[in-house]
Amino acid sequence: MTQTMAPSDGRAWRRFKRNKGAVLGAITVIVIALLALFAPVLAPHDPDMPFKSRTLTGAGVPIGPQREFPLGADPLGRCELSRLLYGGRVSLAVALAATLLLAIVGTSIGVVSGYFGGWTDTALMRVVDVLLSFPFLLVCMAINKIVARPGIWVLFLVLGFLSWTGLARQVRARTMQVRSLEFVVAARALGASHSRIIVRHVLPNVLSLVIVLCTTLVAEMIIVESVLSFLGVGVVPPTSSWGSMLQESDPLLRTVPRLLAVPGLAITATVVAFNLLGEGLRDALDPKA
């Protein structure tokens, strides 16, 4: 079995600090999160308010960066910087909420399946197999048609409930290893209840794995949300997200490429930062690294 350190272990923290990539990723994540959190303070304008007379040329082309609009305007004459900041709030909120949901569901299913085994394990893993067979994009498109005006909550619920299967499988494998360790066998022999063993012995030994996987899953959720919004099955206009900004700017790719470059760079920087953070946590929590 691959042992991992507890997140509170001082050695893990020292390993993490020595990893420059991980530190850079953590700093970038914090900065992006703060920018999104304080968007109402930092945004120069209402993100949904068009300023067509000041932001569009006579030919209807958005203006470039200037003092009043630091990143220029979008195709509808709205402040690009304001929409980028507010779009970050939506993209991060959806990604974090979906990751939290899939972490709870995936960890619970994985621990129960791996600990009890037998018919419980068989039944739960068949549920995983069924969910893995669902065409993710088609499910999202179907829900988008069924629900009249799907809000952000619909998006993160769909992402969370359809994305926990991979985490559940890895947690199940780790739990099956942990349940055969001596201290778990001893606790069972002393008459400890299943719930006590799971809470006191199993969960602490799978927590590090869950933290590392969820860090990288946030990056994956940001990409998925952006793709869905770009395809028109994500957030509902005029609410902005980085994916919807890409979708709205797509017709002007050749004439105003910066409109796709700005949200594209934001998505790339955020995804890379979370991946660096996840890899750093993985190395820090692995004593063999």
KOLDREN-163613 format. One record per residue (C-alpha): x, y, z. Coordinates in nm, 4 decimals, decimal comma, m for minus. Layout:
N
+----------+----------+----------+
:       c1 :       c2 :       c3 :
+----------+----------+----------+
:        X :        Y :        Z :
...
+----------+----------+----------+
This chain:
289
+----------+----------+----------+
:       c1 :       c2 :       c3 :
+----------+----------+----------+
:   0,0000 :   0,0000 :   0,0000 :
:   0,1173 :   0,3550 :  m0,0738 :
:   0,1342 :   0,5399 :   0,2553 :
:   0,0515 :   0,9090 :   0,2756 :
:   0,1172 :   1,1702 :   0,5371 :
:  m0,1628 :   1,3532 :   0,7119 :
:  m0,2266 :   1,7037 :   0,5811 :
:  m0,1362 :   1,8399 :   0,9262 :
:   0,2045 :   1,6661 :   0,9258 :
:   0,4865 :   1,9219 :   0,9543 :
:   0,7049 :   1,7242 :   0,7131 :
:   0,4384 :   1,7454 :   0,4460 :
:   0,4253 :   2,1238 :   0,4835 :
:   0,8062 :   2,1480 :   0,4526 :
:   0,7993 :   1,9316 :   0,1391 :
:   0,5307 :   2,1526 :  m0,0071 :
:   0,7229 :   2,4747 :   0,0591 :
:   1,0306 :   2,3349 :  m0,1171 :
:   0,8253 :   2,2705 :  m0,4328 :
:   0,8387 :   2,6014 :  m0,6231 :
:   0,5765 :   2,4921 :  m0,8725 :
:   0,3333 :   2,4029 :  m0,5958 :
:   0,3915 :   2,7329 :  m0,4157 :
:   0,3414 :   2,9236 :  m0,7413 :
:   0,0207 :   2,7311 :  m0,8050 :
:  m0,1080 :   2,8007 :  m0,4531 :
:  m0,0324 :   3,1730 :  m0,4816 :
:  m0,2003 :   3,1920 :  m0,8228 :
:  m0,5099 :   3,0123 :  m0,6931 :
:  m0,5317 :   3,2497 :  m0,3973 :
:  m0,4949 :   3,5573 :  m0,6180 :
:  m0,7582 :   3,4381 :  m0,8669 :
:  m0,9945 :   3,3464 :  m0,5835 :
:  m0,9527 :   3,6895 :  m0,4231 :
:  m1,0127 :   3,8659 :  m0,7554 :
:  m1,3326 :   3,6678 :  m0,8025 :
:  m1,4434 :   3,7144 :  m0,4418 :
:  m1,3993 :   4,0922 :  m0,4522 :
:  m1,5366 :   4,1350 :  m0,8045 :
:  m1,8111 :   4,3752 :  m0,6858 :
:  m1,5399 :   4,6043 :  m0,5470 :
:  m1,2848 :   4,5672 :  m0,8268 :
:  m1,5168 :   4,5705 :  m1,1293 :
:  m1,5278 :   4,9213 :  m1,2826 :
:  m1,8803 :   4,8758 :  m1,4230 :
:  m2,1928 :   4,6642 :  m1,4003 :
:  m2,1025 :   4,3485 :  m1,5966 :
:  m2,4471 :   4,3320 :  m1,7580 :
:  m2,4752 :   4,6991 :  m1,8503 :
:  m2,4082 :   4,7784 :  m2,2206 :
:  m2,2353 :   5,1069 :  m2,3088 :
:  m2,2859 :   5,0856 :  m2,6839 :
:  m2,2406 :   5,4551 :  m2,7554 :
:  m1,8973 :   5,4520 :  m2,5909 :
:  m1,7754 :   5,0976 :  m2,6496 :
:  m1,8747 :   5,0100 :  m3,0061 :
:  m1,7488 :   5,1717 :  m3,3234 :
:  m1,9779 :   5,2772 :  m3,6054 :
:  m1,9256 :   4,9344 :  m3,7603 :
:  m2,0314 :   4,7667 :  m3,4353 :
:  m1,6770 :   4,6500 :  m3,3479 :
:  m1,5883 :   4,6580 :  m2,9740 :
:  m1,3304 :   4,9161 :  m2,8719 :
:  m0,9912 :   4,8132 :  m2,7365 :
:  m0,8458 :   4,8759 :  m2,3884 :
:  m0,8639 :   5,2333 :  m2,2615 :
:  m0,8791 :   5,4169 :  m1,9297 :
:  m1,2516 :   5,3739 :  m1,8672 :
:  m1,2600 :   5,0151 :  m1,9975 :
:  m0,9182 :   4,8595 :  m1,9134 :
:  m0,9780 :   4,5453 :  m2,1225 :
:  m1,2052 :   4,7063 :  m2,3784 :
:  m1,5615 :   4,5997 :  m2,4479 :
:  m1,7397 :   4,2824 :  m2,5545 :
:  m1,9638 :   4,2405 :  m2,8647 :
:  m2,2642 :   4,3853 :  m2,6784 :
:  m2,0793 :   4,6903 :  m2,5509 :
:  m2,0234 :   4,5693 :  m2,1960 :
:  m1,7056 :   4,6135 :  m1,9913 :
:  m1,4812 :   4,3152 :  m2,0582 :
:  m1,2901 :   4,3467 :  m1,7299 :
:  m1,6093 :   4,3537 :  m1,5243 :
:  m1,7428 :   4,0458 :  m1,7019 :
:  m1,4101 :   3,8683 :  m1,6576 :
:  m1,4133 :   3,9282 :  m1,2807 :
:  m1,7778 :   3,8308 :  m1,2376 :
:  m1,7328 :   3,5402 :  m1,4792 :
:  m1,4522 :   3,4129 :  m1,2583 :
:  m1,6899 :   3,4131 :  m0,9632 :
:  m1,9368 :   3,1959 :  m1,1524 :
:  m1,6786 :   2,9569 :  m1,2992 :
:  m1,5002 :   2,9080 :  m0,9657 :
:  m1,8255 :   2,8791 :  m0,7707 :
:  m1,9601 :   2,6111 :  m1,0035 :
:  m1,6285 :   2,4220 :  m1,0052 :
:  m1,5837 :   2,4344 :  m0,6263 :
:  m1,9462 :   2,3449 :  m0,5509 :
:  m1,9416 :   2,0551 :  m0,7979 :
:  m1,6114 :   1,9305 :  m0,6560 :
:  m1,7440 :   1,9494 :  m0,2999 :
:  m2,0533 :   1,7556 :  m0,3998 :
:  m1,8631 :   1,4863 :  m0,5875 :
:  m1,6130 :   1,4617 :  m0,3004 :
:  m1,8906 :   1,3910 :  m0,0502 :
:  m2,0699 :   1,1415 :  m0,2725 :
:  m1,7572 :   0,9760 :  m0,4123 :
:  m1,5836 :   0,9416 :  m0,0757 :
:  m1,8953 :   0,8025 :   0,0930 :
:  m1,9614 :   0,5487 :  m0,1818 :
:  m1,5944 :   0,4517 :  m0,2067 :
:  m1,5468 :   0,4013 :   0,1663 :
:  m1,8682 :   0,2008 :   0,2130 :
:  m1,7950 :  m0,0134 :  m0,0922 :
:  m1,4334 :  m0,0803 :  m0,0034 :
:  m1,4910 :  m0,1398 :   0,3682 :
:  m1,7890 :  m0,3759 :   0,3580 :
:  m1,7126 :  m0,5535 :   0,0292 :
:  m1,9363 :  m0,8432 :  m0,0719 :
:  m2,2765 :  m0,7671 :  m0,2210 :
:  m2,2552 :  m0,4044 :  m0,1038 :
:  m1,9391 :  m0,3543 :  m0,3060 :
:  m2,0880 :  m0,5329 :  m0,6071 :
:  m2,4081 :  m0,3279 :  m0,6034 :
:  m2,2339 :   0,0076 :  m0,5638 :
:  m1,9779 :  m0,0668 :  m0,8330 :
:  m2,2564 :  m0,1606 :  m1,0745 :
:  m2,4086 :   0,1827 :  m1,0088 :
:  m2,0704 :   0,3323 :  m1,0942 :
:  m2,0572 :   0,1319 :  m1,4172 :
:  m2,4046 :   0,2512 :  m1,5151 :
:  m2,3166 :   0,6166 :  m1,4541 :
:  m1,9945 :   0,5808 :  m1,6503 :
:  m2,1995 :   0,4642 :  m1,9487 :
:  m2,4033 :   0,7862 :  m1,9545 :
:  m2,3057 :   1,0276 :  m2,2357 :
:  m2,2199 :   1,3283 :  m2,0200 :
:  m2,2782 :   1,5986 :  m2,2796 :
:  m2,6110 :   1,4533 :  m2,3933 :
:  m2,7346 :   1,4379 :  m2,0336 :
:  m2,6447 :   1,8046 :  m1,9840 :
:  m2,8189 :   1,9017 :  m2,3065 :
:  m3,1291 :   1,7046 :  m2,2096 :
:  m3,1478 :   1,8720 :  m1,8684 :
:  m3,0984 :   2,2087 :  m2,0357 :
:  m3,4085 :   2,1373 :  m2,2482 :
:  m3,6174 :   1,9964 :  m1,9636 :
:  m3,5525 :   2,2788 :  m1,7160 :
:  m3,7005 :   2,6049 :  m1,8441 :
:  m3,4238 :   2,8374 :  m1,7183 :
:  m3,1476 :   2,6237 :  m1,5672 :
:  m2,9550 :   2,8216 :  m1,3088 :
:  m2,6042 :   2,7795 :  m1,1752 :
:  m2,7320 :   2,5320 :  m0,9174 :
:  m2,8513 :   2,2969 :  m1,1934 :
:  m2,5079 :   2,3082 :  m1,3547 :
:  m2,3105 :   2,2207 :  m1,0431 :
:  m2,5587 :   1,9508 :  m0,9418 :
:  m2,5227 :   1,7859 :  m1,2819 :
:  m2,1434 :   1,8150 :  m1,2731 :
:  m2,1249 :   1,6838 :  m0,9172 :
:  m2,3606 :   1,3883 :  m0,9544 :
:  m2,2114 :   1,2713 :  m1,2846 :
:  m1,8430 :   1,3132 :  m1,1916 :
:  m1,7955 :   1,1279 :  m0,8609 :
:  m1,7386 :   0,7825 :  m1,0081 :
:  m1,3635 :   0,8121 :  m1,0655 :
:  m1,3044 :   0,9399 :  m0,7123 :
:  m1,5218 :   0,6623 :  m0,5675 :
:  m1,3152 :   0,3940 :  m0,7415 :
:  m0,9857 :   0,5295 :  m0,6113 :
:  m1,1207 :   0,5759 :  m0,2581 :
:  m1,2592 :   0,2210 :  m0,2716 :
:  m0,9172 :   0,0829 :  m0,3656 :
:  m0,7472 :   0,2741 :  m0,0828 :
:  m1,0148 :   0,1664 :   0,1668 :
:  m0,9691 :  m0,2009 :   0,0749 :
:  m0,5995 :  m0,1618 :   0,1564 :
:  m0,6611 :   0,0221 :   0,4820 :
:  m0,9190 :  m0,2272 :   0,6154 :
:  m0,6582 :  m0,5053 :   0,6139 :
:  m0,4018 :  m0,3101 :   0,8168 :
:  m0,3186 :  m0,4311 :   1,1668 :
:  m0,4693 :  m0,1396 :   1,3608 :
:  m0,8021 :  m0,1793 :   1,1784 :
:  m0,8046 :  m0,5552 :   1,2381 :
:  m0,7201 :  m0,4937 :   1,6049 :
:  m1,0007 :  m0,2391 :   1,6422 :
:  m1,2461 :  m0,4844 :   1,4893 :
:  m1,1245 :  m0,7622 :   1,7229 :
:  m1,1757 :  m0,5347 :   2,0242 :
:  m1,5391 :  m0,4914 :   1,9274 :
:  m1,5326 :  m0,1449 :   1,7737 :
:  m1,8388 :  m0,0705 :   1,5628 :
:  m1,8150 :  m0,0324 :   1,1873 :
:  m1,9035 :   0,3368 :   1,2063 :
:  m1,6324 :   0,4007 :   1,4656 :
:  m1,3681 :   0,2189 :   1,2597 :
:  m1,4640 :   0,4093 :   0,9467 :
:  m1,4609 :   0,7491 :   1,1178 :
:  m1,1544 :   0,6970 :   1,3396 :
:  m0,9321 :   0,4805 :   1,1192 :
:  m1,0444 :   0,4572 :   0,7567 :
:  m1,1386 :   0,8162 :   0,6722 :
:  m0,8164 :   0,9718 :   0,8113 :
:  m0,6169 :   0,7361 :   0,5889 :
:  m0,8062 :   0,8242 :   0,2706 :
:  m0,8353 :   1,1970 :   0,3391 :
:  m0,5003 :   1,2828 :   0,1833 :
:  m0,5947 :   1,1004 :  m0,1362 :
:  m0,9284 :   1,2835 :  m0,1519 :
:  m0,7640 :   1,6247 :  m0,1032 :
:  m0,5134 :   1,5657 :  m0,3823 :
:  m0,7736 :   1,4312 :  m0,6241 :
:  m1,0210 :   1,7093 :  m0,5506 :
:  m0,7591 :   1,9762 :  m0,6146 :
:  m0,7074 :   1,8487 :  m0,9673 :
:  m1,0815 :   1,7874 :  m1,0094 :
:  m1,1490 :   2,1580 :  m0,9541 :
:  m0,9380 :   2,2275 :  m1,2624 :
:  m1,1329 :   1,9631 :  m1,4537 :
:  m1,4655 :   2,1129 :  m1,3447 :
:  m1,3561 :   2,4583 :  m1,4640 :
:  m1,2806 :   2,3145 :  m1,8076 :
:  m1,6087 :   2,1212 :  m1,8219 :
:  m1,8109 :   2,4265 :  m1,7155 :
:  m1,6344 :   2,6369 :  m1,9775 :
:  m1,7041 :   2,3803 :  m2,2501 :
:  m2,0720 :   2,3520 :  m2,1540 :
:  m2,1144 :   2,7292 :  m2,1436 :
:  m1,9338 :   2,7630 :  m2,4762 :
:  m2,1794 :   2,5121 :  m2,6261 :
:  m2,4737 :   2,7041 :  m2,4825 :
:  m2,5789 :   2,4499 :  m2,2180 :
:  m2,4160 :   2,6212 :  m1,9217 :
:  m2,5071 :   2,9399 :  m1,7386 :
:  m2,8021 :   3,1401 :  m1,8706 :
:  m2,7360 :   3,4882 :  m2,0188 :
:  m2,6814 :   3,7597 :  m1,9141 :
:  m2,4911 :   3,5850 :  m1,6337 :
:  m2,1284 :   3,5660 :  m1,7389 :
:  m1,8787 :   3,2859 :  m1,6985 :
:  m1,5472 :   3,2368 :  m1,8721 :
:  m1,7042 :   2,9784 :  m2,1019 :
:  m1,9978 :   3,2007 :  m2,1954 :
:  m1,7537 :   3,4845 :  m2,2697 :
:  m1,5786 :   3,2573 :  m2,5166 :
:  m1,9099 :   3,1636 :  m2,6753 :
:  m2,0236 :   3,5251 :  m2,7117 :
:  m1,6905 :   3,6315 :  m2,8650 :
:  m1,6515 :   3,3412 :  m3,1052 :
:  m1,8001 :   3,5247 :  m3,4087 :
:  m1,5311 :   3,7955 :  m3,3712 :
:  m1,2360 :   3,5581 :  m3,3526 :
:  m1,0654 :   3,7041 :  m3,6601 :
:  m1,1504 :   4,0702 :  m3,6126 :
:  m1,1098 :   4,1027 :  m3,2320 :
:  m0,9070 :   3,7994 :  m3,1137 :
:  m0,8425 :   3,9513 :  m2,7706 :
:  m1,2059 :   3,8783 :  m2,6773 :
:  m1,1265 :   3,5063 :  m2,6822 :
:  m0,7712 :   3,5448 :  m2,5574 :
:  m0,8678 :   3,7157 :  m2,2292 :
:  m1,1091 :   3,4514 :  m2,0900 :
:  m0,8986 :   3,1779 :  m2,2529 :
:  m0,5907 :   3,2926 :  m2,0623 :
:  m0,7914 :   3,3140 :  m1,7402 :
:  m0,9103 :   2,9547 :  m1,7816 :
:  m0,5606 :   2,8333 :  m1,8692 :
:  m0,3942 :   3,0108 :  m1,5764 :
:  m0,6510 :   2,8787 :  m1,3295 :
:  m0,6366 :   2,5210 :  m1,4556 :
:  m0,2547 :   2,5170 :  m1,4570 :
:  m0,2471 :   2,6666 :  m1,1060 :
:  m0,4817 :   2,4028 :  m0,9636 :
:  m0,2871 :   2,1249 :  m1,1367 :
:   0,0433 :   2,2566 :  m0,9942 :
:  m0,1178 :   2,2766 :  m0,6518 :
:  m0,2534 :   1,9223 :  m0,6811 :
:   0,0810 :   1,7784 :  m0,7924 :
:   0,2541 :   1,9630 :  m0,5099 :
:   0,0128 :   1,8241 :  m0,2533 :
:   0,0557 :   1,4741 :  m0,3950 :
:   0,4348 :   1,4935 :  m0,3641 :
:   0,4181 :   1,6568 :  m0,0208 :
:   0,1864 :   1,3920 :   0,1205 :
:   0,3879 :   1,1033 :  m0,0270 :
:   0,6778 :   1,0162 :   0,2096 :
:   0,8503 :   0,8170 :  m0,0653 :
:   0,8801 :   1,1250 :  m0,2919 :
+----------+----------+----------+
